[in-house]
Amino acid sequence: MNKTSLRCYIDRLIARPVIGLAIALTATTPTATAGDDHQEGRDAIHYVYTLDNAQVDNRVVVLKQRPDGALVQAGSVSTGGAGTGAGLGSQGALALSKNGRWLFAVSAASNQITTFSVHDGKLRPASVVSSGGLTPISVTSHGKLVYVLNAGGMGSITGFELGNHGDLAPIPGSTQGLGGSATGPAQIAFAKDGDFLVVSQKAANQLAVYALDDGVAQPATLSKSSGNVPFGFDIDRRGHVIVSEAAASTVSSYELGDVGDLSVITASAQTFQGAACWLILTPNGRYAYTGNAATSTITGFGVTRQGKLKLLVPSGESASTGAGSHTLDLATSANGNFLYALANVGQSVTAFRIGADGSLVQTGQFTGVPTSAAGLVAR
């Protein structure tokens, strides 16, 4: 991809979701009914979820990874809301609770969040609520707290309390702005045991950090991004925020301070690939991976206990999602043994086994997810 094409592609990523431009997709698969083949250990059955983001009937697509590595569809379940029919330009359109009991999904066109209960891979709708703003694109949870990032209008975040039966109750006073207009938000996530929220802002080239007071978000502390177009990110247990930067396909790491300040640790490390937009850490925080939308590749980094980044492969290509594909999101299994990548050209979800050294070996691939798909989580 030449520089002009890459720039145009990134410009499309920066753009806010536009409702109603894509042809509606009709979901025809049945409700998810995964079997009782739950296993523990390295070869356990894993479940992967993505959002089809269809305009008429937004659905969560359920995939199952068999012990031999093959990925097969186990069904789909309606959110009861409407998607945009096009990409959301975000990370985190789906979120799993830490205990794996609840799945949260955004419906960007109908301004809603749906909660599903999860049992042996099966999803059952539990509640549907207003997102408290316009065009929700990312959602995150910590314990009984759920926060959503709304990209429409001036942009905002809003918090909810999770009930015992999956109901979401808005938290009074939790709605906060993004610190400006036309910020181009991409993702929201909890940090430091639920004491903070972080939001990446592509167009404003900044990161917003919100301290929480008894679950209520306070006004944002804004920090300039080390590189342009900060997009996807993940946060380890020590409070290191690892962020992909799409413009130059780089990755930066930060120390999150006690008052919401961010200090650069590694500044804009090169992936040597194109448009590093999505980023995920392994559960133990040892490795970070970027999904490179312009080069059909995944780049791996080692992450030290101090949050420093080191490229795993000199070329930056740890794996590929297939020639001509555009990686759209990443997820890791709860036990940290597998990485999953969503791609919208080739319409695929690819599974990779993660080696002890952070290397990736493809073990399976499912083709047939809609081109409008957004978000990826795994158990």
Summary of the structure (lengths in Angstrom):
residues: 379
radius of gyration: 18.5
end to end distance: 34.3
largest distance: 51.8
contacts: 1480
relative contact order: 0.13
helix: 3%
strand: 48%
